[in-house]
Amino acid sequence: MKEAEELCSRIAIMRRGKVVAMGTQAELESAHGKAAVTLDEIFAHYTEDGLESDGGYREVAKARKKARRLQ
């Protein structure tokens, strides 16, 4: 999510293969309805998933990176 915040001018959020939200980060923040939210919180809002379902996003990213190294 950090890379998306830093590199992307527009963001699309997908859930189960369909785009559920698209726009700039500011547009997505304003549609979320709360002030000063992170992109992780916006993602959780639009996908209706919690931030910590089976581990945080960082843990998942670390596991994927490790799996790639081991291949």
N, CA, C, O and CB atoms as a CASP TS submission, in Angstrom:
PFRMAT TS
TARGET T0000
AUTHOR 0000-0000-0000
METHOD Language model
MODEL 1
PARENT N/A
ATOM      1  N   MET     1       0.823  -1.189   0.000  1.00  0.00           N
ATOM      2  CA  MET     1       0.000   0.000   0.000  1.00  0.00           C
ATOM      3  C   MET     1       0.870   1.256   0.000  1.00  0.00           C
ATOM      4  O   MET     1       0.502   2.285  -0.568  1.00  0.00           O
ATOM      5  CB  MET     1      -0.938  -0.004   1.205  1.00  0.00           C
ATOM      6  N   LYS     2       2.021   1.151   0.644  1.00  0.00           N
ATOM      7  CA  LYS     2       2.898   2.324   0.701  1.00  0.00           C
ATOM      8  C   LYS     2       3.353   2.731  -0.699  1.00  0.00           C
ATOM      9  O   LYS     2       3.414   3.918  -1.019  1.00  0.00           O
ATOM     10  CB  LYS     2       4.120   2.039   1.592  1.00  0.00           C
ATOM     11  N   GLU     3       3.671   1.734  -1.531  1.00  0.00           N
ATOM     12  CA  GLU     3       4.095   2.043  -2.894  1.00  0.00           C
ATOM     13  C   GLU     3       2.978   2.716  -3.676  1.00  0.00           C
ATOM     14  O   GLU     3       3.231   3.641  -4.448  1.00  0.00           O
ATOM     15  CB  GLU     3       4.548   0.774  -3.613  1.00  0.00           C
ATOM     16  N   ALA     4       1.759   2.265  -3.486  1.00  0.00           N
ATOM     17  CA  ALA     4       0.621   2.882  -4.176  1.00  0.00           C
ATOM     18  C   ALA     4       0.458   4.332  -3.743  1.00  0.00           C
ATOM     19  O   ALA     4       0.206   5.207  -4.571  1.00  0.00           O
ATOM     20  CB  ALA     4      -0.676   2.095  -3.899  1.00  0.00           C
ATOM     21  N   GLU     5       0.602   4.587  -2.441  1.00  0.00           N
ATOM     22  CA  GLU     5       0.483   5.962  -1.948  1.00  0.00           C
ATOM     23  C   GLU     5       1.553   6.864  -2.554  1.00  0.00           C
ATOM     24  O   GLU     5       1.287   8.020  -2.884  1.00  0.00           O
ATOM     25  CB  GLU     5       0.582   5.991  -0.420  1.00  0.00           C
ATOM     26  N   GLU     6       2.760   6.329  -2.697  1.00  0.00           N
ATOM     27  CA  GLU     6       3.881   7.140  -3.170  1.00  0.00           C
ATOM     28  C   GLU     6       3.949   7.269  -4.693  1.00  0.00           C
ATOM     29  O   GLU     6       4.376   8.307  -5.200  1.00  0.00           O
ATOM     30  CB  GLU     6       5.166   6.555  -2.667  1.00  0.00           C
ATOM     31  N   LEU     7       3.538   6.238  -5.428  1.00  0.00           N
ATOM     32  CA  LEU     7       3.776   6.215  -6.866  1.00  0.00           C
ATOM     33  C   LEU     7       2.561   6.444  -7.747  1.00  0.00           C
ATOM     34  O   LEU     7       2.709   6.856  -8.897  1.00  0.00           O
ATOM     35  CB  LEU     7       4.364   4.937  -7.221  1.00  0.00           C
ATOM     36  N   CYS     8       1.371   6.190  -7.238  1.00  0.00           N
ATOM     37  CA  CYS     8       0.188   6.220  -8.093  1.00  0.00           C
ATOM     38  C   CYS     8      -0.603   7.513  -7.951  1.00  0.00           C
ATOM     39  O   CYS     8      -0.812   8.015  -6.847  1.00  0.00           O
ATOM     40  CB  CYS     8      -0.704   5.046  -7.777  1.00  0.00           C
ATOM     41  N   SER     9      -1.034   8.040  -9.084  1.00  0.00           N
ATOM     42  CA  SER     9      -1.894   9.219  -9.037  1.00  0.00           C
ATOM     43  C   SER     9      -3.368   8.818  -8.934  1.00  0.00           C
ATOM     44  O   SER     9      -4.186   9.561  -8.392  1.00  0.00           O
ATOM     45  CB  SER     9      -1.667  10.095 -10.279  1.00  0.00           C
ATOM     46  N   ARG    10      -3.697   7.631  -9.464  1.00  0.00           N
ATOM     47  CA  ARG    10      -5.057   7.090  -9.342  1.00  0.00           C
ATOM     48  C   ARG    10      -4.959   5.651  -8.855  1.00  0.00           C
ATOM     49  O   ARG    10      -4.023   4.927  -9.196  1.00  0.00           O
ATOM     50  CB  ARG    10      -5.832   7.167 -10.708  1.00  0.00           C
ATOM     51  N   ILE    11      -5.928   5.253  -8.062  1.00  0.00           N
ATOM     52  CA  ILE    11      -5.917   3.929  -7.453  1.00  0.00           C
ATOM     53  C   ILE    11      -7.249   3.248  -7.732  1.00  0.00           C
ATOM     54  O   ILE    11      -8.308   3.869  -7.636  1.00  0.00           O
ATOM     55  CB  ILE    11      -5.649   4.017  -5.924  1.00  0.00           C
ATOM     56  N   ALA    12      -7.186   1.960  -8.081  1.00  0.00           N
ATOM     57  CA  ALA    12      -8.396   1.152  -8.229  1.00  0.00           C
ATOM     58  C   ALA    12      -8.338   0.057  -7.175  1.00  0.00           C
ATOM     59  O   ALA    12      -7.301  -0.581  -6.996  1.00  0.00           O
ATOM     60  CB  ALA    12      -8.524   0.546  -9.682  1.00  0.00           C
ATOM     61  N   ILE    13      -9.434  -0.159  -6.486  1.00  0.00           N
ATOM     62  CA  ILE    13      -9.531  -1.205  -5.481  1.00  0.00           C
ATOM     63  C   ILE    13     -10.466  -2.273  -6.013  1.00  0.00           C
ATOM     64  O   ILE    13     -11.591  -1.987  -6.421  1.00  0.00           O
ATOM     65  CB  ILE    13     -10.030  -0.645  -4.114  1.00  0.00           C
ATOM     66  N   MET    14      -9.980  -3.523  -6.001  1.00  0.00           N
ATOM     67  CA  MET    14     -10.756  -4.634  -6.522  1.00  0.00           C
ATOM     68  C   MET    14     -11.166  -5.560  -5.387  1.00  0.00           C
ATOM     69  O   MET    14     -10.448  -5.738  -4.404  1.00  0.00           O
ATOM     70  CB  MET    14      -9.960  -5.402  -7.585  1.00  0.00           C
ATOM     71  N   ARG    15     -12.333  -6.135  -5.557  1.00  0.00           N
ATOM     72  CA  ARG    15     -12.818  -7.153  -4.621  1.00  0.00           C
ATOM     73  C   ARG    15     -13.431  -8.268  -5.443  1.00  0.00           C
ATOM     74  O   ARG    15     -14.364  -8.048  -6.216  1.00  0.00           O
ATOM     75  CB  ARG    15     -13.859  -6.562  -3.596  1.00  0.00           C
ATOM     76  N   ARG    16     -12.896  -9.467  -5.268  1.00  0.00           N
ATOM     77  CA  ARG    16     -13.388 -10.644  -5.982  1.00  0.00           C
ATOM     78  C   ARG    16     -13.436 -10.431  -7.498  1.00  0.00           C
ATOM     79  O   ARG    16     -14.392 -10.830  -8.164  1.00  0.00           O
ATOM     80  CB  ARG    16     -14.771 -11.013  -5.473  1.00  0.00           C
ATOM     81  N   GLY    17     -12.388  -9.796  -8.029  1.00  0.00           N
ATOM     82  CA  GLY    17     -12.264  -9.634  -9.467  1.00  0.00           C
ATOM     83  C   GLY    17     -12.996  -8.456 -10.072  1.00  0.00           C
ATOM     84  O   GLY    17     -12.992  -8.291 -11.292  1.00  0.00           O
ATOM     85  N   LYS    18     -13.629  -7.627  -9.244  1.00  0.00           N
ATOM     86  CA  LYS    18     -14.361  -6.467  -9.771  1.00  0.00           C
ATOM     87  C   LYS    18     -13.862  -5.191  -9.101  1.00  0.00           C
ATOM     88  O   LYS    18     -13.555  -5.179  -7.909  1.00  0.00           O
ATOM     89  CB  LYS    18     -15.893  -6.631  -9.550  1.00  0.00           C
ATOM     90  N   VAL    19     -13.786  -4.122  -9.884  1.00  0.00           N
ATOM     91  CA  VAL    19     -13.378  -2.832  -9.342  1.00  0.00           C
ATOM     92  C   VAL    19     -14.530  -2.280  -8.498  1.00  0.00           C
ATOM     93  O   VAL    19     -15.642  -2.098  -8.992  1.00  0.00           O
ATOM     94  CB  VAL    19     -12.983  -1.832 -10.487  1.00  0.00           C
ATOM     95  N   VAL    20     -14.245  -2.017  -7.214  1.00  0.00           N
ATOM     96  CA  VAL    20     -15.278  -1.488  -6.323  1.00  0.00           C
ATOM     97  C   VAL    20     -15.081  -0.010  -6.025  1.00  0.00           C
ATOM     98  O   VAL    20     -16.001   0.656  -5.550  1.00  0.00           O
ATOM     99  CB  VAL    20     -15.295  -2.269  -5.027  1.00  0.00           C
ATOM    100  N   ALA    21     -13.884   0.509  -6.301  1.00  0.00           N
ATOM    101  CA  ALA    21     -13.625   1.937  -6.094  1.00  0.00           C
ATOM    102  C   ALA    21     -12.437   2.337  -6.950  1.00  0.00           C
ATOM    103  O   ALA    21     -11.502   1.561  -7.146  1.00  0.00           O
ATOM    104  CB  ALA    21     -13.359   2.260  -4.586  1.00  0.00           C
ATOM    105  N   MET    22     -12.490   3.568  -7.460  1.00  0.00           N
ATOM    106  CA  MET    22     -11.395   4.073  -8.268  1.00  0.00           C
ATOM    107  C   MET    22     -11.348   5.586  -8.141  1.00  0.00           C
ATOM    108  O   MET    22     -12.384   6.250  -8.119  1.00  0.00           O
ATOM    109  CB  MET    22     -11.547   3.645  -9.748  1.00  0.00           C
ATOM    110  N   GLY    23     -10.151   6.118  -8.059  1.00  0.00           N
ATOM    111  CA  GLY    23      -9.977   7.562  -7.982  1.00  0.00           C
ATOM    112  C   GLY    23      -8.625   7.907  -7.403  1.00  0.00           C
ATOM    113  O   GLY    23      -7.783   7.035  -7.188  1.00  0.00           O
ATOM    114  N   THR    24      -8.427   9.190  -7.152  1.00  0.00           N
ATOM    115  CA  THR    24      -7.200   9.601  -6.487  1.00  0.00           C
ATOM    116  C   THR    24      -7.313   9.220  -5.015  1.00  0.00           C
ATOM    117  O   THR    24      -8.400   8.904  -4.529  1.00  0.00           O
ATOM    118  CB  THR    24      -6.941  11.137  -6.660  1.00  0.00           C
ATOM    119  N   GLN    25      -6.200   9.251  -4.320  1.00  0.00           N
ATOM    120  CA  GLN    25      -6.249   8.913  -2.906  1.00  0.00           C
ATOM    121  C   GLN    25      -7.152   9.894  -2.154  1.00  0.00           C
ATOM    122  O   GLN    25      -7.889   9.491  -1.254  1.00  0.00           O
ATOM    123  CB  GLN    25      -4.832   8.913  -2.302  1.00  0.00           C
ATOM    124  N   ALA    26      -7.099  11.157  -2.513  1.00  0.00           N
ATOM    125  CA  ALA    26      -7.952  12.156  -1.860  1.00  0.00           C
ATOM    126  C   ALA    26      -9.431  11.869  -2.108  1.00  0.00           C
ATOM    127  O   ALA    26     -10.251  12.007  -1.200  1.00  0.00           O
ATOM    128  CB  ALA    26      -7.601  13.564  -2.359  1.00  0.00           C
ATOM    129  N   GLU    27      -9.777  11.470  -3.338  1.00  0.00           N
ATOM    130  CA  GLU    27     -11.168  11.133  -3.651  1.00  0.00           C
ATOM    131  C   GLU    27     -11.641   9.921  -2.848  1.00  0.00           C
ATOM    132  O   GLU    27     -12.760   9.903  -2.335  1.00  0.00           O
ATOM    133  CB  GLU    27     -11.323  10.859  -5.154  1.00  0.00           C
ATOM    134  N   LEU    28     -10.788   8.922  -2.747  1.00  0.00           N
ATOM    135  CA  LEU    28     -11.152   7.732  -1.987  1.00  0.00           C
ATOM    136  C   LEU    28     -11.272   8.050  -0.494  1.00  0.00           C
ATOM    137  O   LEU    28     -12.144   7.515   0.190  1.00  0.00           O
ATOM    138  CB  LEU    28     -10.117   6.622  -2.212  1.00  0.00           C
ATOM    139  N   GLU    29     -10.400   8.915   0.002  1.00  0.00           N
ATOM    140  CA  GLU    29     -10.475   9.327   1.411  1.00  0.00           C
ATOM    141  C   GLU    29     -11.780  10.059   1.691  1.00  0.00           C
ATOM    142  O   GLU    29     -12.437   9.795   2.698  1.00  0.00           O
ATOM    143  CB  GLU    29      -9.278  10.226   1.779  1.00  0.00           C
ATOM    144  N   SER    30     -12.160  10.975   0.807  1.00  0.00           N
ATOM    145  CA  SER    30     -13.390  11.745   1.035  1.00  0.00           C
ATOM    146  C   SER    30     -14.624  10.859   0.923  1.00  0.00           C
ATOM    147  O   SER    30     -15.603  11.075   1.637  1.00  0.00           O
ATOM    148  CB  SER    30     -13.490  12.906   0.035  1.00  0.00           C
ATOM    149  N   ALA    31     -14.592   9.868   0.043  1.00  0.00           N
ATOM    150  CA  ALA    31     -15.721   8.953  -0.084  1.00  0.00           C
ATOM    151  C   ALA    31     -15.824   8.023   1.120  1.00  0.00           C
ATOM    152  O   ALA    31     -16.902   7.520   1.436  1.00  0.00           O
ATOM    153  CB  ALA    31     -15.595   8.136  -1.363  1.00  0.00           C
ATOM    154  N   HIS    32     -14.695   7.799   1.787  1.00  0.00           N
ATOM    155  CA  HIS    32     -14.669   6.930   2.969  1.00  0.00           C
ATOM    156  C   HIS    32     -15.450   7.567   4.107  1.00  0.00           C
ATOM    157  O   HIS    32     -16.088   6.870   4.897  1.00  0.00           O
ATOM    158  CB  HIS    32     -13.217   6.648   3.411  1.00  0.00           C
ATOM    159  N   GLY    33     -15.398   8.892   4.189  1.00  0.00           N
ATOM    160  CA  GLY    33     -16.193   9.595   5.196  1.00  0.00           C
ATOM    161  C   GLY    33     -15.465   9.956   6.468  1.00  0.00           C
ATOM    162  O   GLY    33     -16.017  10.671   7.304  1.00  0.00           O
ATOM    163  N   LYS    34     -14.251   9.488   6.643  1.00  0.00           N
ATOM    164  CA  LYS    34     -13.473   9.821   7.839  1.00  0.00           C
ATOM    165  C   LYS    34     -12.251  10.621   7.432  1.00  0.00           C
ATOM    166  O   LYS    34     -11.726  10.460   6.330  1.00  0.00           O
ATOM    167  CB  LYS    34     -13.055   8.541   8.614  1.00  0.00           C
ATOM    168  N   ALA    35     -11.807  11.478   8.325  1.00  0.00           N
ATOM    169  CA  ALA    35     -10.624  12.286   8.047  1.00  0.00           C
ATOM    170  C   ALA    35      -9.361  11.509   8.414  1.00  0.00           C
ATOM    171  O   ALA    35      -9.367  10.697   9.339  1.00  0.00           O
ATOM    172  CB  ALA    35     -10.681  13.623   8.821  1.00  0.00           C
ATOM    173  N   ALA    36      -8.302  11.761   7.694  1.00  0.00           N
ATOM    174  CA  ALA    36      -6.976  11.212   7.958  1.00  0.00           C
ATOM    175  C   ALA    36      -6.970   9.689   8.048  1.00  0.00           C
ATOM    176  O   ALA    36      -6.556   9.118   9.057  1.00  0.00           O
ATOM    177  CB  ALA    36      -6.432  11.792   9.236  1.00  0.00           C
ATOM    178  N   VAL    37      -7.428   9.045   6.994  1.00  0.00           N
ATOM    179  CA  VAL    37      -7.402   7.582   6.957  1.00  0.00           C
ATOM    180  C   VAL    37      -6.241   7.127   6.079  1.00  0.00           C
ATOM    181  O   VAL    37      -5.809   7.853   5.184  1.00  0.00           O
ATOM    182  CB  VAL    37      -8.754   7.008   6.429  1.00  0.00           C
ATOM    183  N   THR    38      -5.751   5.947   6.335  1.00  0.00           N
ATOM    184  CA  THR    38      -4.667   5.387   5.524  1.00  0.00           C
ATOM    185  C   THR    38      -5.257   4.623   4.347  1.00  0.00           C
ATOM    186  O   THR    38      -6.448   4.313   4.317  1.00  0.00           O
ATOM    187  CB  THR    38      -3.755   4.461   6.375  1.00  0.00           C
ATOM    188  N   LEU    39      -4.407   4.330   3.392  1.00  0.00           N
ATOM    189  CA  LEU    39      -4.851   3.548   2.233  1.00  0.00           C
ATOM    190  C   LEU    39      -5.252   2.139   2.666  1.00  0.00           C
ATOM    191  O   LEU    39      -6.147   1.541   2.068  1.00  0.00           O
ATOM    192  CB  LEU    39      -3.736   3.482   1.160  1.00  0.00           C
ATOM    193  N   ASP    40      -4.605   1.606   3.693  1.00  0.00           N
ATOM    194  CA  ASP    40      -5.008   0.303   4.234  1.00  0.00           C
ATOM    195  C   ASP    40      -6.438   0.351   4.753  1.00  0.00           C
ATOM    196  O   ASP    40      -7.213  -0.575   4.515  1.00  0.00           O
ATOM    197  CB  ASP    40      -4.056  -0.134   5.359  1.00  0.00           C
ATOM    198  N   GLU    41      -6.793   1.413   5.454  1.00  0.00           N
ATOM    199  CA  GLU    41      -8.156   1.558   5.981  1.00  0.00           C
ATOM    200  C   GLU    41      -9.170   1.735   4.858  1.00  0.00           C
ATOM    201  O   GLU    41     -10.280   1.208   4.932  1.00  0.00           O
ATOM    202  CB  GLU    41      -8.234   2.748   6.942  1.00  0.00           C
ATOM    203  N   ILE    42      -8.795   2.468   3.828  1.00  0.00           N
ATOM    204  CA  ILE    42      -9.670   2.652   2.670  1.00  0.00           C
ATOM    205  C   ILE    42      -9.903   1.307   1.988  1.00  0.00           C
ATOM    206  O   ILE    42     -11.030   0.976   1.622  1.00  0.00           O
ATOM    207  CB  ILE    42      -9.060   3.674   1.670  1.00  0.00           C
ATOM    208  N   PHE    43      -8.831   0.536   1.821  1.00  0.00           N
ATOM    209  CA  PHE    43      -8.945  -0.787   1.209  1.00  0.00           C
ATOM    210  C   PHE    43      -9.880  -1.678   2.019  1.00  0.00           C
ATOM    211  O   PHE    43     -10.759  -2.334   1.459  1.00  0.00           O
ATOM    212  CB  PHE    43      -7.561  -1.444   1.085  1.00  0.00           C
ATOM    213  N   ALA    44      -9.692  -1.700   3.333  1.00  0.00           N
ATOM    214  CA  ALA    44     -10.543  -2.521   4.197  1.00  0.00           C
ATOM    215  C   ALA    44     -11.999  -2.076   4.100  1.00  0.00           C
ATOM    216  O   ALA    44     -12.905  -2.910   4.103  1.00  0.00           O
ATOM    217  CB  ALA    44     -10.061  -2.446   5.656  1.00  0.00           C
ATOM    218  N   HIS    45     -12.225  -0.776   4.015  1.00  0.00           N
ATOM    219  CA  HIS    45     -13.587  -0.245   3.916  1.00  0.00           C
ATOM    220  C   HIS    45     -14.278  -0.736   2.640  1.00  0.00           C
ATOM    221  O   HIS    45     -15.422  -1.190   2.688  1.00  0.00           O
ATOM    222  CB  HIS    45     -13.563   1.296   3.944  1.00  0.00           C
ATOM    223  N   TYR    46     -13.594  -0.648   1.518  1.00  0.00           N
ATOM    224  CA  TYR    46     -14.207  -1.010   0.240  1.00  0.00           C
ATOM    225  C   TYR    46     -14.290  -2.511   0.004  1.00  0.00           C
ATOM    226  O   TYR    46     -15.157  -2.971  -0.739  1.00  0.00           O
ATOM    227  CB  TYR    46     -13.444  -0.381  -0.876  1.00  0.00           C
ATOM    228  N   THR    47     -13.408  -3.274   0.620  1.00  0.00           N
ATOM    229  CA  THR    47     -13.447  -4.723   0.422  1.00  0.00           C
ATOM    230  C   THR    47     -14.204  -5.425   1.531  1.00  0.00           C
ATOM    231  O   THR    47     -14.397  -6.640   1.485  1.00  0.00           O
ATOM    232  CB  THR    47     -12.043  -5.278   0.333  1.00  0.00           C
ATOM    233  N   GLU    48     -14.629  -4.674   2.517  1.00  0.00           N
ATOM    234  CA  GLU    48     -15.380  -5.201   3.660  1.00  0.00           C
ATOM    235  C   GLU    48     -14.592  -6.252   4.414  1.00  0.00           C
ATOM    236  O   GLU    48     -15.182  -7.144   5.024  1.00  0.00           O
ATOM    237  CB  GLU    48     -16.702  -5.788   3.200  1.00  0.00           C
ATOM    238  N   ASP    49     -13.273  -6.166   4.387  1.00  0.00           N
ATOM    239  CA  ASP    49     -12.406  -7.074   5.124  1.00  0.00           C
ATOM    240  C   ASP    49     -11.702  -6.290   6.220  1.00  0.00           C
ATOM    241  O   ASP    49     -11.437  -5.097   6.072  1.00  0.00           O
ATOM    242  CB  ASP    49     -11.376  -7.762   4.181  1.00  0.00           C
ATOM    243  N   GLY    50     -11.410  -6.951   7.292  1.00  0.00           N
ATOM    244  CA  GLY    50     -10.662  -6.320   8.374  1.00  0.00           C
ATOM    245  C   GLY    50      -9.197  -6.213   8.016  1.00  0.00           C
ATOM    246  O   GLY    50      -8.717  -6.913   7.124  1.00  0.00           O
ATOM    247  N   LEU    51      -8.499  -5.359   8.694  1.00  0.00           N
ATOM    248  CA  LEU    51      -7.084  -5.192   8.427  1.00  0.00           C
ATOM    249  C   LEU    51      -6.261  -6.356   8.947  1.00  0.00           C
ATOM    250  O   LEU    51      -5.156  -6.589   8.458  1.00  0.00           O
ATOM    251  CB  LEU    51      -6.595  -3.911   9.032  1.00  0.00           C
ATOM    252  N   GLU    52      -6.763  -7.082   9.914  1.00  0.00           N
ATOM    253  CA  GLU    52      -5.993  -8.152  10.536  1.00  0.00           C
ATOM    254  C   GLU    52      -6.743  -9.470  10.493  1.00  0.00           C
ATOM    255  O   GLU    52      -6.954 -10.071  11.546  1.00  0.00           O
ATOM    256  CB  GLU    52      -5.655  -7.794  11.971  1.00  0.00           C
ATOM    257  N   SER    53      -7.150  -9.943   9.344  1.00  0.00           N
ATOM    258  CA  SER    53      -7.911 -11.187   9.267  1.00  0.00           C
ATOM    259  C   SER    53      -7.025 -12.395   9.566  1.00  0.00           C
ATOM    260  O   SER    53      -7.250 -13.066  10.573  1.00  0.00           O
ATOM    261  CB  SER    53      -8.551 -11.335   7.882  1.00  0.00           C
ATOM    262  N   ASP    54      -6.044 -12.693   8.748  1.00  0.00           N
ATOM    263  CA  ASP    54      -5.119 -13.802   8.985  1.00  0.00           C
ATOM    264  C   ASP    54      -3.700 -13.282   9.038  1.00  0.00           C
ATOM    265  O   ASP    54      -2.779 -13.943   8.557  1.00  0.00           O
ATOM    266  CB  ASP    54      -5.256 -14.879   7.893  1.00  0.00           C
ATOM    267  N   GLY    55      -3.515 -12.153   9.594  1.00  0.00           N
ATOM    268  CA  GLY    55      -2.210 -11.502   9.616  1.00  0.00           C
ATOM    269  C   GLY    55      -2.312 -10.194   8.870  1.00  0.00           C
ATOM    270  O   GLY    55      -3.173 -10.034   8.005  1.00  0.00           O
ATOM    271  N   GLY    56      -1.455  -9.272   9.190  1.00  0.00           N
ATOM    272  CA  GLY    56      -1.491  -7.966   8.550  1.00  0.00           C
ATOM    273  C   GLY    56      -0.939  -8.017   7.140  1.00  0.00           C
ATOM    274  O   GLY    56      -0.388  -9.030   6.710  1.00  0.00           O
ATOM    275  N   TYR    57      -1.090  -6.929   6.435  1.00  0.00           N
ATOM    276  CA  TYR    57      -0.608  -6.852   5.063  1.00  0.00           C
ATOM    277  C   TYR    57       0.902  -7.019   5.003  1.00  0.00           C
ATOM    278  O   TYR    57       1.421  -7.623   4.064  1.00  0.00           O
ATOM    279  CB  TYR    57      -1.015  -5.526   4.432  1.00  0.00           C
ATOM    280  N   ARG    58       1.600  -6.501   5.976  1.00  0.00           N
ATOM    281  CA  ARG    58       3.059  -6.640   5.980  1.00  0.00           C
ATOM    282  C   ARG    58       3.474  -8.101   6.126  1.00  0.00           C
ATOM    283  O   ARG    58       4.414  -8.550   5.470  1.00  0.00           O
ATOM    284  CB  ARG    58       3.670  -5.807   7.112  1.00  0.00           C
ATOM    285  N   GLU    59       2.776  -8.843   6.985  1.00  0.00           N
ATOM    286  CA  GLU    59       3.104 -10.253   7.164  1.00  0.00           C
ATOM    287  C   GLU    59       2.873 -11.032   5.862  1.00  0.00           C
ATOM    288  O   GLU    59       3.672 -11.896   5.500  1.00  0.00           O
ATOM    289  CB  GLU    59       2.264 -10.857   8.307  1.00  0.00           C
ATOM    290  N   VAL    60       1.796 -10.725   5.179  1.00  0.00           N
ATOM    291  CA  VAL    60       1.508 -11.389   3.909  1.00  0.00           C
ATOM    292  C   VAL    60       2.577 -11.049   2.884  1.00  0.00           C
ATOM    293  O   VAL    60       3.057 -11.932   2.173  1.00  0.00           O
ATOM    294  CB  VAL    60       0.117 -10.988   3.385  1.00  0.00           C
ATOM    295  N   ALA    61       2.954  -9.780   2.800  1.00  0.00           N
ATOM    296  CA  ALA    61       3.985  -9.368   1.852  1.00  0.00           C
ATOM    297  C   ALA    61       5.310 -10.051   2.163  1.00  0.00           C
ATOM    298  O   ALA    61       6.013 -10.477   1.247  1.00  0.00           O
ATOM    299  CB  ALA    61       4.157  -7.846   1.873  1.00  0.00           C
ATOM    300  N   LYS    62       5.658 -10.160   3.436  1.00  0.00           N
ATOM    301  CA  LYS    62       6.903 -10.836   3.819  1.00  0.00           C
ATOM    302  C   LYS    62       6.857 -12.307   3.437  1.00  0.00           C
ATOM    303  O   LYS    62       7.845 -12.852   2.946  1.00  0.00           O
ATOM    304  CB  LYS    62       7.156 -10.692   5.329  1.00  0.00           C
ATOM    305  N   ALA    63       5.723 -12.948   3.658  1.00  0.00           N
ATOM    306  CA  ALA    63       5.589 -14.368   3.320  1.00  0.00           C
ATOM    307  C   ALA    63       5.712 -14.576   1.822  1.00  0.00           C
ATOM    308  O   ALA    63       6.360 -15.528   1.386  1.00  0.00           O
ATOM    309  CB  ALA    63       4.248 -14.921   3.821  1.00  0.00           C
ATOM    310  N   ARG    64       5.103 -13.704   1.021  1.00  0.00           N
ATOM    311  CA  ARG    64       5.198 -13.825  -0.437  1.00  0.00           C
ATOM    312  C   ARG    64       6.630 -13.623  -0.915  1.00  0.00           C
ATOM    313  O   ARG    64       7.107 -14.339  -1.795  1.00  0.00           O
ATOM    314  CB  ARG    64       4.272 -12.814  -1.119  1.00  0.00           C
ATOM    315  N   LYS    65       7.311 -12.640  -0.328  1.00  0.00           N
ATOM    316  CA  LYS    65       8.690 -12.360  -0.702  1.00  0.00           C
ATOM    317  C   LYS    65       9.573 -13.555  -0.368  1.00  0.00           C
ATOM    318  O   LYS    65      10.427 -13.944  -1.166  1.00  0.00           O
ATOM    319  CB  LYS    65       9.202 -11.094   0.010  1.00  0.00           C
ATOM    320  N   LYS    66       9.372 -14.131   0.797  1.00  0.00           N
ATOM    321  CA  LYS    66      10.155 -15.299   1.204  1.00  0.00           C
ATOM    322  C   LYS    66       9.880 -16.483   0.278  1.00  0.00           C
ATOM    323  O   LYS    66      10.806 -17.201  -0.101  1.00  0.00           O
ATOM    324  CB  LYS    66       9.836 -15.678   2.664  1.00  0.00           C
ATOM    325  N   ALA    67       8.625 -16.689  -0.086  1.00  0.00           N
ATOM    326  CA  ALA    67       8.263 -17.788  -0.989  1.00  0.00           C
ATOM    327  C   ALA    67       8.941 -17.622  -2.347  1.00  0.00           C
ATOM    328  O   ALA    67       9.394 -18.603  -2.935  1.00  0.00           O
ATOM    329  CB  ALA    67       6.734 -17.860  -1.167  1.00  0.00           C
ATOM    330  N   ARG    68       9.013 -16.395  -2.848  1.00  0.00           N
ATOM    331  CA  ARG    68       9.688 -16.148  -4.131  1.00  0.00           C
ATOM    332  C   ARG    68      11.170 -16.477  -4.048  1.00  0.00           C
ATOM    333  O   ARG    68      11.748 -17.037  -4.979  1.00  0.00           O
ATOM    334  CB  ARG    68       9.504 -14.687  -4.563  1.00  0.00           C
ATOM    335  N   ARG    69      11.785 -16.119  -2.906  1.00  0.00           N
ATOM    336  CA  ARG    69      13.217 -16.396  -2.734  1.00  0.00           C
ATOM    337  C   ARG    69      13.480 -17.901  -2.700  1.00  0.00           C
ATOM    338  O   ARG    69      14.506 -18.361  -3.203  1.00  0.00           O
ATOM    339  CB  ARG    69      13.743 -15.737  -1.442  1.00  0.00           C
ATOM    340  N   LEU    70      12.567 -18.666  -2.115  1.00  0.00           N
ATOM    341  CA  LEU    70      12.768 -20.096  -1.954  1.00  0.00           C
ATOM    342  C   LEU    70      12.486 -20.903  -3.220  1.00  0.00           C
ATOM    343  O   LEU    70      12.820 -22.087  -3.279  1.00  0.00           O
ATOM    344  CB  LEU    70      11.903 -20.595  -0.848  1.00  0.00           C
ATOM    345  N   GLN    71      11.889 -20.296  -4.215  1.00  0.00           N
ATOM    346  CA  GLN    71      11.577 -21.024  -5.455  1.00  0.00           C
ATOM    347  C   GLN    71      12.795 -21.291  -6.262  1.00  0.00           C
ATOM    348  O   GLN    71      12.707 -21.893  -7.332  1.00  0.00           O
ATOM    349  CB  GLN    71      10.592 -20.267  -6.289  1.00  0.00           C
TER
END
